[in-house]
């Protein structure tokens, strides 16, 4: 499967340079798309520590919480995003979706 190969390559890139943003974000995104929420959450939480103001990372971290049924945690993150950037449309849509 192509995504499995991509995951291995992304993981190797992170192993070589653990500050390499793109492969870690890609690992989170691929896992989230495959509904491997726990693994996706690991990568987005990892990135949120290194990039606490990255709204895309925070949005995906919130999506992981929602995917695990942790709706209150997800809403909290989406509200934090909107406090930083009221025009961040994905957070608004996700809050509406999970009311």
C-alpha angles and dihedrals in degrees: 000000000000095000090055090054091047091051091053091050093047091047090051090051091052090047090055094048117010091193091061102119103189100060093044090051090047091051090053093047095048092049092047091050089052091049091246088140099167092054092043090051090054091058096043092047089049090052094044090061092052095037107028093166096051103114094194091056091047092047091053091045088054090049089055090053090049090049089055091049093254093132097159091054090048093049091049092055093046089052090050089052092051091048088058096040118010090190095060096121099192092061091049092050093046092050089051090049094052101043 
